[in-house]
């Protein structure tokens, strides 16, 4: 039973690590996009807003789930 607990703990930590890497990759991609975006190429303010906020929900969702997992899952590996 103790080995199952360790496998689950390491699995949760691995999943959170993979999601964190994905969130950082999206953040870097967005940063690079913001550096090269030209507001003059957008004819509509709504289209400009959509382009700026594209994929930001991924970062928010991962952050919210990671926080929930850390706060609600007792983790014997880190403690």
C-alpha positions as a Markdown table, in Angstrom:
| # | Residue | x | y | z |
|---|---|---|---|---|
| 1 | Unk | 0.0 | 0.0 | 0.0 |
| 2 | Unk | 2.9 | 2.3 | 0.7 |
| 3 | Unk | 4.4 | 1.8 | -2.7 |
| 4 | Unk | 1.0 | 2.7 | -4.3 |
| 5 | Unk | 1.0 | 5.9 | -2.3 |
| 6 | Unk | 4.5 | 6.7 | -3.6 |
| 7 | Unk | 3.6 | 6.0 | -7.2 |
| 8 | Unk | 0.5 | 8.2 | -6.9 |
| 9 | Unk | 2.6 | 11.0 | -5.3 |
| 10 | Unk | 5.3 | 10.8 | -8.0 |
| 11 | Unk | 2.6 | 10.7 | -10.7 |
| 12 | Unk | 0.9 | 13.8 | -9.4 |
| 13 | Unk | 4.3 | 15.6 | -9.1 |
| 14 | Unk | 5.2 | 14.5 | -12.7 |
| 15 | Unk | 1.9 | 15.7 | -14.0 |
| 16 | Unk | 2.3 | 19.1 | -12.4 |
| 17 | Unk | 5.8 | 19.3 | -13.7 |
| 18 | Unk | 4.7 | 18.5 | -17.3 |
| 19 | Unk | 1.8 | 21.0 | -17.0 |
| 20 | Unk | 4.2 | 23.7 | -15.7 |
| 21 | Unk | 6.5 | 23.1 | -18.6 |
| 22 | Unk | 3.6 | 23.5 | -21.0 |
| 23 | Unk | 2.5 | 26.7 | -19.3 |
| 24 | Unk | 6.0 | 28.2 | -19.5 |
| 25 | Unk | 6.1 | 27.2 | -23.2 |
| 26 | Unk | 2.8 | 29.0 | -23.9 |
| 27 | Unk | 4.0 | 32.0 | -21.9 |
| 28 | Unk | 7.2 | 32.3 | -24.0 |
| 29 | Unk | 5.2 | 31.9 | -27.2 |
| 30 | Unk | 2.8 | 34.7 | -26.1 |
| 31 | Unk | 5.8 | 36.9 | -25.1 |
| 32 | Unk | 7.4 | 36.4 | -28.6 |
| 33 | Unk | 4.0 | 37.1 | -30.2 |
| 34 | Unk | 3.6 | 40.3 | -28.2 |
| 35 | Unk | 7.1 | 41.5 | -29.2 |
| 36 | Unk | 6.3 | 41.2 | -33.0 |
| 37 | Unk | 2.6 | 42.1 | -33.1 |
| 38 | Unk | 1.7 | 45.2 | -35.0 |
| 39 | Unk | -1.6 | 46.8 | -33.9 |
| 40 | Unk | -1.9 | 48.6 | -37.3 |
| 41 | Unk | -2.5 | 45.2 | -39.0 |
| 42 | Unk | -5.8 | 44.7 | -37.2 |
| 43 | Unk | -8.8 | 46.6 | -38.6 |
| 44 | Unk | -11.1 | 45.7 | -35.7 |
| 45 | Unk | -10.4 | 46.2 | -32.0 |
| 46 | Unk | -12.3 | 42.9 | -31.2 |
| 47 | Unk | -10.0 | 40.9 | -33.5 |
| 48 | Unk | -6.9 | 42.5 | -31.9 |
| 49 | Unk | -8.2 | 41.6 | -28.5 |
| 50 | Unk | -8.8 | 38.0 | -29.6 |
| 51 | Unk | -5.2 | 37.8 | -31.0 |
| 52 | Unk | -3.8 | 39.1 | -27.7 |
| 53 | Unk | -5.7 | 36.8 | -25.4 |
| 54 | Unk | -5.3 | 33.6 | -27.5 |
| 55 | Unk | -4.1 | 30.6 | -25.4 |
| 56 | Unk | -3.9 | 32.6 | -22.2 |
| 57 | Unk | -6.7 | 30.5 | -20.7 |
| 58 | Unk | -4.3 | 27.5 | -20.8 |
| 59 | Unk | -2.0 | 29.3 | -18.4 |
| 60 | Unk | -4.9 | 30.2 | -16.1 |
| 61 | Unk | -6.3 | 26.7 | -16.1 |
| 62 | Unk | -3.0 | 25.0 | -15.4 |
| 63 | Unk | -2.2 | 27.5 | -12.6 |
| 64 | Unk | -5.6 | 27.0 | -11.0 |
| 65 | Unk | -5.4 | 23.2 | -11.2 |
| 66 | Unk | -1.9 | 23.1 | -9.9 |
| 67 | Unk | -2.8 | 25.2 | -7.0 |
| 68 | Unk | -5.8 | 23.1 | -6.2 |
| 69 | Unk | -3.7 | 19.9 | -6.5 |
| 70 | Unk | -1.0 | 21.2 | -4.2 |
| 71 | Unk | -3.4 | 22.5 | -1.6 |
| 72 | Unk | -5.8 | 19.5 | -1.5 |
| 73 | Unk | -3.5 | 16.6 | -2.2 |
| 74 | Unk | -1.4 | 15.6 | 0.8 |
| 75 | Unk | 2.0 | 14.9 | -0.6 |
| 76 | Unk | 4.3 | 12.7 | 1.4 |
| 77 | Unk | 7.2 | 13.1 | -1.1 |
| 78 | Unk | 7.6 | 16.8 | -0.5 |
| 79 | Unk | 6.7 | 16.8 | 3.2 |
